[in-house]
Amino acid sequence: MRETSAAARTAAIAVAVGLHYGYFGAAMAGAQLFLTPALGLSVGEQGSLFAVPVIGMLVGVLLANRLVTTAGRRATLLAAALVAAVLGALSPLVAHLLWLDATRLLIGLAMGVTTVVVPVYIAEAAPTAVRGRIAVLYQVATVGGIVAAFLVAYALAGAGLWRVMIGLSAPLSAVAAALLLRAPETDRGRAARAEARRAGTGRAGGAVAELLGPRYRTLTRFVLVLGALIQLTGVSAVSNFSPRIFEGMGYRGTFALLVLPAVVQTAGVLAALASSATVERLGRRATLLTGTAVMAVGHALLVLAFLTDRGSGVLGLAGLLVFTVGFNAGLGSLLWIYASEGYTDRLRSAGATALLLPNLAANFLLAQFFLGALTAFGGAATFALLLGVTVAAWLFLHRQAPETRGRTLDEIHAYWQGGRRWPADAAVPVARAGQGSAR
């Protein structure tokens, strides 16, 4: 009964935070269609609406480890949710690019903190049997927030109510804050705070030194490369600029530009739900590799769509659907698993930071320059480049990603600290299932 209650509470928090994260990120994709003519925005200024929050997230990621060490997992998440709720309500009040960018910068800071801490909280608060499933549920909720943002934008498009589109992120964050008010700190979180104070690794330098030291160097290298590759496949660009991509394929009208992206993201929700139901049976590694291969197929279809005149719209829609399904079934659902499982309690938030820094740096590049590249070089060249990165990501995962299904956190720690070898006395659940254990 106690484990059931902990699982339900953790799942509810993951859903609330994920919905806000997804909605905030996608709301501007719809609102941008009305903001651009209203404020006379250039291509670069349109990119800034997506790039500036990423800068805030980078700052938040850098602050997160110190905040978690000082205040704890739950209190840090609560403070970030409250900040995002207040600023989310204030952001659309002034129709000026500088005001929008400033408030979105600060919301991005809060979201950067949240993005580090949520996977850590899930890993520590969720029972082992459902830990992977709740991590996937977070991604499901995130994509659900993206779908909601596009549908809200379509519903409000007739009146051009971009302020409402943006402002609705505030109540979503408020719900997350309300749930966190009743949530406890995790046992591992309390122990990690005490240990960090004793060891002095609450300081950024101490944590960084450990992450790059001999015990964690292999895992940190894996996490850094994984973090960058995830974004360089183009996932944030596909989400942020879906309406513009559809325009480039010849689609016109608010239904095509706002509802079709919602359809694409709905397919992503279904893929993430399917992943949630099967990841504990199929395993992390197989899920990641399959999803990334599907992403590559989606990019290939998009390249063909931009090279072909006849039927390019249908082919392009298929490409976006396939890519989004692949991402949400694989990398999108499990990107946090390796950092949250691989590091010990005291370094778990610092490990999540290690994944996020290259991830957000790549996100910034795509947010600021993708639309310009699409305009200057065309869709075929742009998506061919993203296809190459996605193939590289698959090769990296095939060589480096271990199977951690059914393993305890202590066993996973021993794997990474022992030269990517499982401890000899550990159970091998994957082998018992007849699938073999990935090295």
C-alpha positions in Angstrom: 0.0 0.0 0.0 2.8 2.4 0.9 4.6 1.7 -2.4 1.3 2.2 -4.3 0.8 5.6 -2.7 4.4 6.6 -3.4 4.0 5.6 -7.0 0.7 7.5 -7.5 2.1 10.6 -5.9 5.3 10.6 -7.9 3.4 9.9 -11.1 1.0 12.8 -10.5 4.0 15.2 -9.9 5.7 13.9 -13.1 2.5 14.5 -15.1 1.9 18.0 -13.8 5.4 19.1 -14.4 5.6 17.5 -17.8 2.3 19.1 -18.9 3.7 22.5 -18.0 7.0 21.9 -19.6 5.4 20.8 -22.9 2.8 23.5 -23.0 5.2 26.3 -22.3 7.6 25.1 -25.0 5.0 24.8 -27.7 2.6 27.7 -26.8 5.0 30.1 -28.6 5.0 27.9 -31.7 1.3 28.8 -32.2 1.4 32.3 -30.8 4.4 33.1 -33.0 2.1 33.1 -36.1 0.2 36.0 -34.6 3.1 37.8 -32.8 5.2 38.0 -35.9 2.9 40.3 -37.9 1.7 42.1 -34.8 5.2 43.1 -33.6 6.9 43.0 -37.0 9.5 40.4 -36.1 12.4 39.4 -38.3 13.5 35.7 -38.7 16.2 36.2 -36.0 13.7 37.8 -33.6 11.3 34.9 -34.1 14.2 32.6 -33.2 14.9 34.6 -30.0 11.5 33.8 -28.7 12.6 30.1 -28.5 16.4 30.7 -27.9 16.1 33.1 -24.9 14.3 30.6 -22.6 17.1 28.1 -23.4 19.6 30.6 -22.1 17.6 30.8 -18.9 17.5 27.0 -18.7 21.2 26.8 -19.0 21.6 29.2 -16.0 19.0 27.2 -14.1 20.8 23.9 -14.8 24.0 25.4 -13.5 22.2 26.6 -10.3 20.2 23.4 -9.8 22.9 21.3 -8.0 23.6 23.9 -5.4 19.9 24.6 -4.8 19.2 20.9 -4.4 22.1 20.5 -2.0 20.9 23.4 0.0 17.1 23.1 0.0 16.4 19.5 -1.1 14.6 18.0 -4.1 11.1 18.8 -3.2 11.6 22.4 -2.0 13.6 23.2 -5.1 10.9 21.8 -7.4 8.2 23.8 -5.4 10.1 27.1 -5.7 10.7 26.6 -9.4 7.0 25.8 -10.0 5.9 28.9 -8.1 8.3 31.2 -10.1 7.1 29.7 -13.4 3.4 30.2 -12.4 3.8 33.9 -11.5 6.0 34.8 -14.5 3.8 32.8 -16.8 0.9 35.0 -15.8 2.9 38.2 -16.2 4.6 37.3 -19.5 1.8 38.1 -22.0 0.8 41.4 -20.3 3.1 43.6 -22.5 3.2 43.3 -26.3 6.9 44.0 -26.7 9.7 41.6 -27.7 12.0 42.8 -24.9 9.4 42.1 -22.2 8.5 38.7 -23.7 12.2 37.7 -23.9 12.9 38.9 -20.4 10.0 37.0 -18.8 10.7 33.9 -20.9 14.3 34.1 -19.8 13.3 33.9 -16.2 10.7 31.2 -16.8 13.4 29.3 -18.6 15.7 29.6 -15.5 13.0 28.0 -13.4 12.4 25.3 -16.0 16.1 24.5 -16.1 16.1 23.9 -12.4 13.0 21.7 -12.7 14.5 19.7 -15.7 17.5 18.7 -13.6 15.6 17.8 -10.4 12.5 16.0 -11.8 14.4 12.9 -13.1 16.3 12.8 -9.8 13.1 13.0 -7.8 11.4 10.3 -9.9 14.4 8.0 -9.6 14.4 8.3 -5.8 10.7 8.6 -5.0 9.3 5.9 -7.4 9.4 2.2 -6.4 11.9 0.2 -8.4 9.3 -1.8 -10.3 7.7 1.3 -11.8 10.6 3.7 -12.0 11.1 3.4 -15.7 7.4 3.6 -16.4 7.0 6.8 -14.4 10.0 8.3 -16.2 8.2 7.5 -19.5 5.0 9.0 -18.1 6.8 12.3 -17.6 7.6 12.3 -21.4 4.0 11.4 -22.1 2.8 14.4 -20.2 5.3 16.6 -21.8 4.1 15.7 -25.3 0.5 16.0 -24.0 1.3 19.6 -23.1 2.6 20.2 -26.6 -0.6 18.8 -28.1 -2.7 21.0 -25.8 -0.7 24.1 -26.8 -1.4 23.6 -30.5 -5.1 22.8 -30.0 -5.5 25.9 -27.7 -3.7 28.0 -30.4 -6.1 26.7 -33.0 -9.2 27.4 -30.8 -8.0 30.9 -30.2 -6.7 31.6 -33.7 -9.8 33.2 -35.0 -9.5 36.0 -32.5 -5.7 36.0 -32.5 -5.6 35.7 -28.7 -1.8 35.1 -28.4 -1.8 36.5 -24.9 -4.1 33.8 -23.7 -2.2 31.1 -25.6 1.0 32.1 -23.7 -0.6 32.8 -20.3 -2.3 29.4 -19.9 1.1 28.0 -18.9 0.6 29.7 -15.5 -2.2 27.5 -14.1 -0.4 24.3 -15.2 2.6 25.3 -13.2 0.3 26.2 -10.2 -1.1 22.7 -10.3 2.4 21.3 -10.1 3.2 23.6 -7.1 0.0 22.4 -5.3 1.0 18.8 -5.7 4.5 19.5 -4.5 3.2 21.2 -1.3 1.9 17.8 -0.1 4.9 15.8 -1.3 7.7 14.6 1.0 11.4 14.9 0.5 12.9 11.6 -0.6 14.9 9.5 1.8 17.9 9.5 -0.5 17.6 13.2 -1.0 17.9 13.8 2.7 20.8 11.5 3.0 22.5 13.1 0.0 22.2 16.6 1.4 23.8 15.5 4.7 26.6 13.6 2.9 27.3 16.6 0.5 27.6 18.9 3.5 30.1 16.6 5.2 32.1 15.9 2.0 32.0 19.5 0.7 30.7 18.3 -2.7 27.7 20.6 -2.6 30.2 23.1 -4.1 30.2 23.1 -7.9 33.9 22.4 -8.0 33.7 19.4 -5.8 30.9 17.8 -7.9 32.6 18.5 -11.2 35.9 17.0 -9.9 34.0 13.8 -9.0 32.1 13.6 -12.2 35.3 13.9 -14.2 37.3 11.6 -11.8 38.2 8.0 -12.5 35.0 6.5 -10.8 32.5 8.5 -13.0 34.5 9.5 -16.0 33.1 6.8 -18.3 29.5 7.6 -17.3 30.0 11.3 -17.6 31.5 11.0 -21.1 28.5 8.9 -22.1 26.0 11.4 -20.6 27.7 14.4 -22.2 27.6 12.9 -25.7 24.1 11.6 -25.3 22.8 15.0 -24.2 24.2 16.8 -27.2 23.1 14.1 -29.7 19.5 14.1 -28.5 19.0 17.7 -29.4 21.1 17.7 -32.6 18.7 15.1 -34.1 16.3 18.1 -34.4 13.6 17.2 -32.0 13.2 20.7 -30.5 13.2 22.3 -34.0 10.5 20.0 -35.2 8.4 20.9 -32.2 9.1 24.7 -32.1 8.8 25.3 -35.8 6.2 22.8 -36.9 3.9 25.4 -38.4 6.8 26.9 -40.4 7.9 23.4 -41.6 4.3 22.7 -42.8 4.3 26.1 -44.5 7.5 25.1 -46.3 5.8 21.9 -47.5 3.0 23.9 -49.0 0.3 23.8 -46.3 -1.8 26.9 -45.7 -4.4 28.0 -43.2 -4.7 27.8 -39.4 -6.1 24.2 -39.4 -3.1 22.9 -41.3 -0.5 24.9 -39.4 -1.9 24.3 -35.9 -4.0 21.1 -35.9 -1.6 19.0 -38.0 1.2 19.6 -35.6 -1.1 18.6 -32.8 -1.9 15.4 -34.7 1.8 14.7 -35.1 2.4 15.2 -31.4 -0.7 13.1 -30.5 1.0 10.3 -32.3 4.0 11.0 -30.1 1.8 10.7 -27.0 0.6 7.3 -28.2 4.1 6.2 -28.9 5.3 7.3 -25.4 2.3 5.5 -23.8 3.2 2.3 -25.7 6.8 2.7 -24.6 5.6 3.2 -21.0 3.7 -0.1 -21.2 6.5 -2.1 -22.8 9.8 -0.6 -21.6 10.1 -2.8 -18.5 9.5 -5.9 -20.7 11.5 -5.0 -23.7 14.3 -3.1 -21.9 15.8 0.3 -22.2 18.4 -0.5 -24.8 16.1 -2.2 -27.4 13.6 0.7 -26.9 16.3 3.3 -27.5 17.8 1.7 -30.6 14.4 1.0 -32.2 13.1 4.5 -31.5 16.3 6.1 -32.9 16.2 4.0 -36.1 12.6 5.1 -36.6 13.6 8.8 -36.2 16.2 8.3 -39.0 13.5 6.9 -41.3 11.3 10.0 -40.5 14.1 12.4 -41.5 14.7 10.5 -44.7 11.0 10.9 -45.6 11.3 14.6 -44.9 14.3 14.9 -47.2 12.3 13.2 -49.9 9.3 15.4 -49.3 11.4 18.6 -49.9 13.0 17.1 -53.0 9.7 16.0 -54.5 7.0 18.3 -55.9 4.1 15.9 -56.3 2.8 14.5 -53.0 5.4 16.3 -51.0 2.8 17.4 -48.4 1.7 13.9 -47.6 5.2 12.6 -47.6 6.3 15.4 -45.3 3.4 14.8 -42.9 4.4 11.1 -42.8 8.0 12.0 -42.1 7.1 14.3 -39.2 4.8 11.6 -37.8 7.4 8.8 -38.1 10.2 11.0 -36.6 8.0 12.1 -33.6 6.8 8.6 -32.9 10.4 7.3 -32.9 11.6 10.0 -30.6 8.9 9.7 -28.1 9.0 6.0 -28.0 12.8 5.9 -27.5 15.1 8.8 -26.7 12.3 11.1 -25.5 11.0 8.6 -23.0 14.3 7.4 -21.7 16.8 10.2 -22.1 17.0 10.9 -18.3 17.2 7.3 -17.3 21.0 6.8 -17.6 22.0 10.0 -15.7 19.4 9.5 -12.9 20.2 5.8 -12.5 24.0 5.9 -13.1 25.1 8.4 -10.5 25.0 7.9 -6.7 22.5 9.8 -4.6 24.9 12.6 -3.8 25.9 13.2 -7.4 22.6 12.5 -9.1 21.5 16.1 -9.7 25.1 17.0 -10.8 24.8 14.1 -13.3 21.5 15.4 -14.7 23.2 18.7 -15.1 26.0 17.0 -17.1 23.4 15.7 -19.5 21.5 19.0 -19.8 24.4 21.4 -20.5 25.3 20.0 -23.9 21.6 19.2 -24.5 20.6 22.9 -24.0 23.6 24.2 -25.8 22.5 22.2 -28.9 18.9 23.3 -28.2 19.9 27.0 -28.3 21.7 26.5 -31.6 18.6 24.9 -33.2 16.2 27.4 -31.7 18.1 30.4 -32.9 19.3 29.2 -36.3 17.0 26.4 -37.5 14.4 28.7 -39.1 17.2 30.7 -40.8 18.7 27.5 -42.2 15.3 26.3 -43.4 14.8 29.6 -45.1 18.3 29.9 -46.6 19.2 26.4 -47.5 15.8 24.7 -47.9 14.2 21.7 -46.2 16.1 19.0 -48.1 19.6 20.1 -47.0 18.5 21.0 -43.5 16.8 17.6 -42.8 19.6 15.7 -44.6 22.0 17.1 -42.0 19.7 16.1 -39.2 19.4 12.6 -40.7 23.2 12.3 -40.5 23.2 13.3 -36.8 20.4 10.8 -36.1 22.4 7.9 -37.7 25.4 8.9 -35.6 23.2 8.9 -32.5 22.0 5.3 -33.3 25.6 4.1 -33.7 26.6 5.7 -30.4 23.8 4.1 -28.5 24.4 0.7 -30.1 28.0 0.8 -28.9 27.6 2.5 -25.6 24.2 2.1 -24.0 23.8 -0.7 -21.5 20.6 -2.6 -20.6 19.6 -1.5 -17.0 16.2 -3.1 -16.9 15.5 -4.8 -13.5 18.8 -3.7 -12.1 19.0 -2.0 -8.7 20.6 1.4 -8.5 23.6 0.0 -6.7 24.2 -2.6 -9.5 24.0 0.2 -12.1 26.5 2.3 -10.1 28.9 -0.7 -9.9 28.6 -1.2 -13.7 29.7 2.3 -14.6 32.4 2.4 -11.9 33.7 -1.0 -12.8 34.6 -0.4 -16.4 31.2 -1.0 -17.9 31.0 -4.5 -16.5 28.2 -5.9 -14.3 29.2 -7.1 -10.8 29.7 -10.8 -10.8 27.4 -11.4 -7.9 24.5 -9.4 -9.3 21.4 -11.0 -10.6 21.0 -10.9 -14.4 17.3 -10.4 -15.2 17.8 -9.8 -18.9 19.7 -13.0 -19.3 17.0 -14.9 -17.5 14.6 -13.4 -20.0 16.6 -14.9 -22.8 17.8 -11.6 -24.3 21.4 -11.4 -23.1 22.9 -8.5 -21.2 24.4 -5.6 -23.2 27.9 -4.7 -22.1 
